[in-house]
Amino acid sequence: MENFAFAPAYELPVWPFTPPPELNGTAVVRHPIVIVGAGPSGLTLACDLAQRGVRAVLLDEDDTVGVRGASSRGICYAQKSLEIFERLGIYERIAAKGITWSFGRTFSGDQEVYNFNLQATSVSKQPPFVNLQQFYIEWFLVDRILELDVTDLRWKNRVTRVEPLADGVRIDIETPAGSYTIEADHLIDATGANSPIRTQLGVASHASRSTDRWCISDVRFEKPLPTERWTWVDAPFNEGRGVWQHLMADGVWRIDYQMPEDCDPAEISRPEVAGARLREQLGPDVAFEFVWIGPYGYRDHLLERFRHGRVCFIGDAAHVVSPFGARGGNTGIQDAANLGWKLALVAQGKAGDALLDSYDAERRPAAQENLTVTSRSARFLAPRSPAEHTLRRAVVALAKRHTFARALVNTGRMSVANDYPAAPLLPEGARTVQNLPLYWADGRETTLMQLLAEGTQCLGLWFAPTRAQAQAACDATAALPLRLLAVGGDSGLPTLQADETLARHLGIDPSVGGFVLVRPDAYRAAVLVQAAPDTVTAAVRTALALTASSP
């Protein structure tokens, strides 16, 4: 039997178990926010709240990040997620460690049929994508949470039971030092696709019947491959099934091979079998060493509601989609960014409870859109009927000869920030605002994320208001979580330089001007062409679910 070289395993950090104070008392302690699960979505939410100065308890049954054995798991982090990480203070570490890319190629057999450059439509300071092993993202988030020193991060704390209450949730927890019980005003389930909390509460996940199976090989090559995302629709070296090829940190390549649904996960993961696939793909003389090999299978699911009373579900606990286009982990990170500022304002008494209902109203349609998009990719890559096979053969054949058909080759529409539909708190709907580079009137540099990084408040960007308008608006909104800024003009407000790119990106005609309300999660909530202090105040109160009797 051939011997295969394995690179030294990653050394994951381990954090100590500290007995929680509740073990020493008999009274049940109430916490405002408890998060269960220290994966990407749970850690992002905890870090987001800590950045806003809001305390939360984060429980995880392990004492490290990632998965023991150091699989890469999620690797592609999209621009919206990178912008969130910029606001949270870890983007520079991610960019320094990861692989930045924007260009991808798609092949059928040995012929390129489509390519794309995602940088072409970007105005953000963050790139379209950075590839980085998931455990590094989690590691950097834990480091930042510890640095902020606001979150009560409890390792080796396993939730065994949850009980919904009229005004909160009761939680039983098991630790190496014994068991204890706490209560929470709000419980956030970030425990992943196989959520025990979801199962215990009887919340249906509506999982798909079929399982999509893959085998992941994390590999180092003696001779580097091109630093691009390469995808094969029907790789001849994988029995006509799909293959993805990405570079990650530490010179490790992640190659995903699509497998038959009825395959034996143990068999397809044996080093001899994985090595044969690599040599079939790259030639018999390719020199490599394995870092990790493992099977991967998933079933789509989507909850009917993401909020159940005082329990909210985020990330894979709420939705699982195909990995095509990197819409899984990124969606969970963006769930956390949507929910974080809302929990913060509600916990601080600055917004109404109805604001938490908007989490479901916004993020469930986003998950539904991602499920639709990725399901179409899955059917293109793994046709399940003669008609689907015929369609794919026709599209690929046309793409080889005609430019118009290349956009029809569906190997995964890459993750983008989802728009939000019109709703009571968003009469116009909402769309993301990219992290544009900005300049103060005196020439100092800033960015949208820097403007949103302090506290929890909306941004009101008013294009050249008069001094009277600015003063009246400041007086009218003084009690609201709003930071008013002028764009150009001489209003007495803190002023950004007028910029046509900014105006058009926000949906403003620079020759007419107006007012744009940007939420703490960098979504445009309202555009007022004819702005006045009363309409500005009304827009903020609507976005924050503040009633007439609210502060």
N, C-alpha and C positions, 0 to 999 in steps of 0.2 A: 504494500500500500504506500502511495506517495505521501511524503511528509510536507505539510504546508506551513510556511512561516507565519507566525502571528506576532504582530507588533505588541510591545508592552501595553497593558490595559491602562486606560485613563485612571488617574487617581482622583476620585471624587472627594469633595470635602465632607467632613462629618461634624455635626454640631452636637453639643452635649445635651442630654436630657436633664432638665431642671425640675424638680418636683414643684407643681403649681401651688400657690398659697391655699387654694380651696381644700387641699388634702388635709390641712390642719384644723379645719373648722367644720361646724355642723350646719351653719346657715348657708342657704343657696344664694350665691352671688349673682347679681344681674349685670350683664355687660351690654352696651349699646349695639355692638356689631360683632358677630362671630363668623369667621370664614373657615370652612373645612376644605382642606386640600391645598398643598403647596406646589401645584403645577404652575404653568405659565399664567393661567387666568387668575387663580387664587393669589399668587404672588404679585401680579400686576395690580390687582384690586387693593391688596394690603399696602403696597408701595404708594399707590395713588392716594389712598386715604392718609397715609403717614405724611406724604408731601403736603397735604392740606392741613396737617396738624390734628387729624382725627384718629383717635385710638381705636384699635380693633384687636381682637384675639384671633390668631391664626393657628389652627390645629392641623397637625400632619402625623400620620402613623409611623412615618419613617424618620431618619435623622440625617438624610442626605438629599441631593437633587438628582433628577434624571432617574434612570433605572439601573440597579446594580448589574454590572456587566457592561455598562457604558455604551449602550446603543445610541445612535444619533437621534432617532425618532424625528420630531419636527426639525426642519433645517432652513426653510425659506421664510424670511421675515420681510413683510411688505412695507411700503413707504408709510402708510398710516400707522402701523405698529412702530416703526422706527421713529416717527414723529412723537408718538406717545412716550417712547423710551427717552427721547431727547428732553421732553418735559420732566420726566422722572429722574433725569440725571445719570443715565447709564449708556446713552447712545455712543459716546466717544469710546468706551470700552468695547462695545459691540463692533463698531466700525474698525477698530484697531485689530481685533482678534479675527473677525469674520472676512468673508470674501464678497466684495461688492460687485454686482453685475446688473446688466440691463439688457443684454443681447442673448437671444436664444435661437436655436435651429431645430427644425423638425425634419425627420427623414422617413422615407418609405423605402425599405430595403437599403440599398447603398446610395440612394439619390435624395438630395435635399429638395423638399417640396415647399418649404415655408420658412421664413425667419422674421424676427421682429426686434425692434429696439424700443424699449419702454421709456427711455430717457427723453424721447422726442416731444412728449406732451407734458413734461414735468416742469413745475416752477418752484419746487420745494428745495430746501437745503439738504434734505435727505434723499438718497438714491432710490430708485424703484425697488431694489431688493438687496439684502445682505444674507448670505448663507452662513449659518453658524449652528453647530450642534445644540439641541434644545437644552441640554444640561448647563451649558455656559450661560444661556439667557437666564435660567433659573438661579444659577450661582450668583450672577451679577445683581439680580433683583434681591436675593437674600442679603448680600453685602450692603446694598443701598438701604434696605429696611433696617438693618442693624445700625448703620451709620445715622439714620434719621432718629433712631431711638424713641419711637412712639408706639410701635406695634409690640404686642405681647405674643412673641413667636414661640410656640410650644411644640417641640419635637417629641416623638414617641407618645403621642396622645391620640388614641384611636376612639372615634365616636362609635358607640355601640347602640345608641337608641336616641331618637328625637321624638318629642311630643309637642305638637302645635298647641299653643295656648291662645286665649282671646286677644292678648296683648303682647305676644312674643312666642318664644320657643324654649322648651326645656330639653337639655342635652346631657346624656349620660356618657362619660368618658372613662376609658381604661388606660392606665399607664403602668410602667414597670414598678412604680411605688404604690400602686393601689388605684382604686376607682373613685370618681367624684362626679358631682352634678353641678351644672351651671345653667343659668337662663340667659337669653339674649332678646333684645328688642327686635333684632333682625338677624336671621341666619342665612348665609350665602353658601350654597352647595357648589363647590368646585372640585368634586372628587372624581370627575372623569366619566368616561362612557359607561362604565359598569357601576354607577353610583349606588352605594348601599342605602343612602338616604332616600333617593328617589324610589328605590324598590320598597323600602319600609313604609313610605307614605302612600304607596299604591299609585304613583303618578305614571301613567302609561307613556312609554317612549315611542311607540309605533315604529319599531325597527323593521327594516326591509327583510325579506325572506332569504335572499341570497347573500353569500359572503364573498367579497372580492379579496383574492389572496395574492400576496406578493412575497418575494424574498429579497431582503436588503443585504447588500454586501458593502461594508465600509472597508476601503482598500487604500493602501499606499503603493504607488507605482515608482519604479526606478526612473522611468522617463515620463515627465509630466504630460498630461493631456491638455487640450485647449481649455482655457478658463471661460467656458460658456455653458449655458444650459442646453444640452443635447437631448432630444427625444426621438424615439423611433415609434411610429405607429404600429408597424408590423415587422419587427426585427427578425431577419432570417436566422440570426444566431440565438433566437429565443422562441423557436417554433412558431413564428408569425405573431407573437404577442408583443405588448408594449414594453419599452425600456426607458428609464430616465437616468441621466448621468450628470452629476453635479460635483463641484469642488466645494469642500468645507474647510474649516480651520485645521491647522496642524498638518497641512498637506494630505488630508484624508479625502478620498473620493467616495461619494455615496452613489451606488448604482442599484436601482430598483428594477427587479425583473417581475413582470406579471406572470402569474402561475395559473394553472387550471383550478377551478373551484374545488374539485375533488382530490387535489394533490395531498400528499402526506407531508405536513409541515416539518417533521423531523428529517425526512428524507431529503427534501429540497434544500435544507440548511446544512447538510453535511459538507465539510470542507472539500472533499473530493468532487462533489456535485457542483458546488459553487465555483470551484477552481476550473472545472471543465467549461462552465458557462463563460467565465472570463476569457479563457483561451479561445473559445469559439468566437467570441466578440472581437478580441484584440490580437489574435494570432498565437501560435503555439509557443513562441519564444518570449512572450511578454513576462517581464520580471515584476513581481508584486509581493506584498505581504498583507494578510488579512488583519484588520483591527477588530472587526466584529462581523458575525453573520447571524441573521435571524429571520424567521418568518413573520409576516404581518398580515392580519386579516381584519376586516371591519364590515359592519352593517350600518347603513344610513339609519339615523333616527331623528325625530323632531318632536319635542313636547308641544302639546296644544297651548299651554301657557307657561311662560317663564317665571311668573310670580304666583305663588300660592300663599295668600295671607302674608305672614311674616317670613316666609321662605322664598328666596330667589335662587334660580338655577343659572349658572353661567358656564361657558365653555362646553366641553364634551358632555357634561351632565345634562345640558339643555339640547344639544344638537351634535350629530356626527355627520359629516359629509365626506365624499371621496377626496383623496389627497390631491387630485388633479387641480393645478392652479394655486396651490398653497392657501386654500380657503378655510382650513380647519383651525389650526392654532392661531392664525391671525384673527379669525372671527372671535375666538375666546378672549384674546387680548383686548379687542375692541369692545366686546361685551363689558369687560371690567372697566374700561375707560368711560363707557356710557353710564354705568351704574355708580361709579365712584363718587363723582361730584354730586349726584343726586342724593346718595346716602349721606354725604357730608353736610349738605344744606339742610336736609331733614333732621339729622342728628343735632345740628346747631340751632334748630328752630327758625331757619331763614327761608324755608320753603314748605309747601303743603305736602301731605302724604300722597296726594294724587300724582306728584312728580315721580314717585316710584312706579306707579302704573305705566308711566310713559316708557319705562325700561322695556316692558313686554311689548308695548305698542310699536316700538322702534326696532328692537333687536330681533324679535321673532320674524317680522317681514324680511329683515336682512338675512337671517338664517334660511328662510324659505327660498329667497332668491339664490343664495349660494347652493342650496340643495338642488334646485332646478338646473342651475348652470353645470354643476359637477355631475349630476345624473346624466345630462346630455353627453358630457365628455366620456363618462363611463360606458355609455351605450355605443359611442363611436369607437372606443378602444376595445371593447369586448362585445361585439354584436351578438344578439341573442335570437335572431331570426334570419331566414334567408333574405328578406327584404332589407334588413339592416346591413348585412354583409354586402349586398349589391350596391346599396347607397355608398358605403365606405369605399368600395373599389372604384366607383364612378368618381367620387370626390378626389381621391388620391390620383387617379389617372388624369383628371382635368387639371389638378394642381401642378402636375409635372410639366404641363404645356401652357397653361393660361394663368395669368396673374390674378384675375378676378376670383378664381376658385381657391386660391391659397388660403384666404381668410376662412374658408369653410372647413379646413383641416382642423379638427377639434381635439387637441391633445391637452386641453386644460386652459380655460380663460383665466389669465392670471389675476390673483387677488387684488381687488380694489376696495376703497372705502365705499360702503353702501349708502345710497341716498335713503332718506326716511320719508314715508308717505305723509300726506296731510293728515293732521290729527288735532284734537282740541288744543293741545299745547303748541302745535306747529301748524297754524292755519295755512301756511304756504309750503309745508313740507320742509325738509332740510337737506343740505349737502355739505360735505366736508370742505374745509378751507385748508389748503396746503400750507406748509411752514415756510412762507415766503421770507426772504431776507428783507428787512425794513431798516429805515434810517430815521432817527429823530431829526427835528428841525436844525439842531446844531451839528449834525453830521455823524453822531454816534450810531454805531450799528446795534440792531436788535433783531429779533425774529418774533413771529406770532407765538411760538412755543415759549419763548422767554417772557412774553407779556402775560401768558396764561399760567406760568409756573408758580406764582406766588399767591397763596390764599385760594379761595374758591369764589370766583366772580365772573360774570359775563363781561365781554368787551363791547363797548359801544363805539364804533368807528364812524365819526360824523365828518363828512366831507365839507370843509370850509364853512362851519356854522358862524353866525354873527356872535358878537360878545353877549348880546341880550339873550339869544337862544341858548348859548352855552351856560350862562349863569342861571337862567330859569330851569334848564334841564338838571343842572347840578342840585338846585334846591329841591326839585320835585322827586329826584331819585336818591336823595341822601341816605335814606334808610334801606335801600335795596343793595344787593350784592352786584354792583355794576361799576366798572371802571370806564369812565368816559374819556375818549381820546379824539382829538381833531386830526384830520388828514388835510394838511394845507390850511391856509387862511391865518387870521390873527384873532383868535377867539379868547385867548387867555387860558385855554385848556392845554395840557401836555400835547404836543403836536408832532405828528409824523410827517415826513416829507411827502408831498403829493406824488403819486406814482400811477401811471396809466395801467401798468400790469396789475397792480393791486386792485384798482377800481374795477377793471374788467373781470378779474378772477372772482371778485366778490359779487359781481352782477350789477355793478353801478356804471351808468354812462358818465364818464369823467367830465363831460361838458355840462351835465345837469346836476350831478352830485346827489346827495341823500345821506341816509343813515343805515348802517348795517349792524345788526345784533349778532355777535358771535358767542356761542355758549362756551362753558369751561372745557368741553371736549372738542373744541375747534370745529363745531358745526355751525353753519349759518342758519339762524333761527328766524330772522325777519329782515326784510329790505323795505325801508320807508323812503319813497322818492320825495314826498313832501313831508319832511320831518318837522315835528314841533314837540315841545316838552311833554305835552299830555299824551301824544301818540308814542313817544319813546317810552314813557312810563308804562303805558298800557302794554306795549310789546314785551317789556321785561316781566311784568306781572303775569302775563299769559304764559310765557316760556317757563316760568318757575312755579306754575300752579298756585299762585297767590290769589286768594279771594279778597273781596272788598274789605273784610274784617282783619285780614292779615297785616303784619307790619309793613 
